[in-house]
Amino acid sequence: MAEFTVVVSDPQDGTTRQVTVDGQDANRFAGREIGDEVDGDAIGLSGHTVEITGGSDDAGRPMRADVAGPNLKELLLEGGVGYKPSREGERKRVTVRGREISDEVAQINAKVVDGDGSLDDLLGDDE
C-alpha cells in the first residue's frame, strides 16, 4: 500500500503544511497527474479542493509535467524543474520522474484552489 507525504500550501496566506496519507486516502492520489484536482478530504481538508503541482520520489528525483507516465527518464536539461545551471548555456543530463503519481513517489506537492477556511484551522497549528 502506498504512503505519501503531501505538502499542501495555501497561496492566499502563504502557509504550508505537511500531511502523511496512507491506505484508502493514498489511493485517491494514485494514477493522478500534475495539474489534476483532488478532493481535500483525502488530506483532512474537508470542503476544499487541492491541485497537484509536483512531487519527488524517495531518491529526490523531481516529477516533471512534460514527461508522460510514472517512469524515470533521462533528459538533457538547460534549466527548469530538476536542474539549475550555474552559467549561461550550460546543460546537463538529469534523471527525472514522469508526471503521473505511482507507488515510487514519496512526496506530493499541492496547493489549495477552492474552499473556505485556513490551513491552521483545519490541519492544526505547527507550533
C-alpha positions as CSV (number, residue, x, y, z in Angstrom):
1,M,0.0,0.0,0.0
2,A,1.3,3.4,-0.9
3,E,2.1,6.1,1.6
4,F,2.7,9.8,0.6
5,T,3.7,12.9,2.3
6,V,1.6,15.7,0.9
7,V,2.9,19.2,1.2
8,V,-0.1,21.4,0.8
9,S,0.2,25.2,0.5
10,D,-2.4,28.0,0.7
11,P,-1.4,30.7,-1.8
12,Q,-3.7,33.2,-0.2
13,D,-1.8,33.5,3.1
14,G,1.5,31.7,2.2
15,T,1.3,28.9,4.7
16,T,2.4,25.4,4.1
17,R,1.6,22.1,6.0
18,Q,2.8,18.5,5.6
19,V,0.3,15.7,5.9
20,T,1.0,12.0,5.7
21,V,-1.6,9.9,3.9
22,D,-1.8,6.2,3.5
23,G,-4.4,3.5,2.9
24,Q,-7.6,4.5,1.1
25,D,-6.7,8.2,1.2
26,A,-3.4,7.5,-0.7
27,N,-5.4,5.6,-3.4
28,R,-7.1,8.9,-4.3
29,F,-3.7,10.3,-5.4
30,A,-2.5,7.1,-7.3
31,G,-2.8,7.5,-11.0
32,R,-3.3,11.2,-10.9
33,E,-1.1,13.6,-12.8
34,I,0.4,17.1,-12.2
35,G,-2.3,19.6,-12.7
36,D,-5.2,17.3,-11.6
37,E,-7.5,18.4,-8.8
38,V,-8.3,16.2,-5.9
39,D,-10.9,16.5,-3.2
40,G,-9.3,17.8,0.0
41,D,-11.0,15.2,2.2
42,A,-8.1,12.8,1.4
43,I,-5.7,15.1,3.5
44,G,-8.1,16.4,6.1
45,L,-9.3,19.5,4.2
46,S,-13.0,18.8,4.0
47,G,-14.8,21.3,1.7
48,H,-11.6,22.2,-0.1
49,T,-10.1,21.2,-3.5
50,V,-6.3,20.9,-4.0
51,E,-4.3,20.9,-7.2
52,I,-1.3,18.7,-7.6
53,T,1.7,20.9,-8.6
54,G,4.6,18.4,-8.4
55,G,6.5,16.0,-6.2
56,S,9.5,13.8,-5.9
57,D,10.4,10.1,-5.3
58,D,12.3,8.6,-2.4
59,A,15.7,9.3,-4.1
60,G,14.8,13.0,-4.5
61,R,14.2,12.9,-8.3
62,P,11.6,15.5,-9.2
63,M,8.4,15.0,-11.2
64,R,8.2,16.9,-14.4
65,A,5.0,17.9,-16.1
66,D,6.5,17.4,-19.6
67,V,7.4,13.7,-19.1
68,A,4.5,11.3,-19.6
69,G,3.8,8.4,-17.3
70,P,5.2,7.4,-13.9
71,N,8.6,6.1,-15.1
72,L,12.1,7.5,-14.9
73,K,13.6,9.3,-17.9
74,E,17.0,10.9,-18.6
75,L,16.7,14.4,-20.1
76,L,19.2,16.9,-21.3
77,L,18.1,20.0,-19.4
78,E,19.0,23.7,-19.8
79,G,17.1,24.6,-16.7
80,G,13.7,24.3,-15.1
81,V,12.5,21.6,-12.7
82,G,15.4,19.3,-11.8
83,Y,18.3,21.4,-12.8
84,K,19.6,25.0,-12.2
85,P,22.6,25.8,-14.5
86,S,25.5,27.8,-12.9
87,R,26.3,29.7,-16.1
88,E,24.6,30.6,-19.4
89,G,24.4,27.9,-22.0
90,E,25.2,25.1,-19.5
91,R,23.3,21.8,-20.0
92,K,23.2,18.6,-18.0
93,R,21.7,15.1,-18.4
94,V,19.4,14.6,-15.4
95,T,17.1,11.7,-14.4
96,V,13.6,12.8,-13.6
97,R,10.3,11.1,-12.9
98,G,7.2,11.4,-15.1
99,R,4.0,13.4,-14.2
100,E,1.9,10.5,-13.1
101,I,1.8,9.6,-9.4
102,S,2.8,6.0,-8.6
103,D,4.0,4.0,-5.6
104,E,7.5,5.2,-6.1
105,V,6.5,8.8,-5.4
106,A,7.3,9.8,-1.8
107,Q,6.3,13.4,-1.7
108,I,3.4,15.2,-3.4
109,N,3.2,19.0,-3.7
110,A,-0.3,20.5,-3.8
111,K,-1.9,23.9,-3.5
112,V,-5.4,24.8,-2.3
113,V,-7.5,26.1,-5.2
114,D,-11.0,26.2,-3.7
115,G,-12.6,26.3,-0.3
116,D,-13.1,28.5,2.8
117,G,-11.1,28.5,6.0
118,S,-7.3,28.5,6.7
119,L,-4.9,25.5,6.9
120,D,-4.3,26.3,10.5
121,D,-8.0,25.8,11.4
122,L,-8.3,22.6,9.5
123,L,-4.9,20.9,10.0
124,G,-3.9,22.4,13.3
125,D,-1.1,24.8,14.1
126,D,2.6,23.7,13.5
127,E,3.8,25.1,16.8
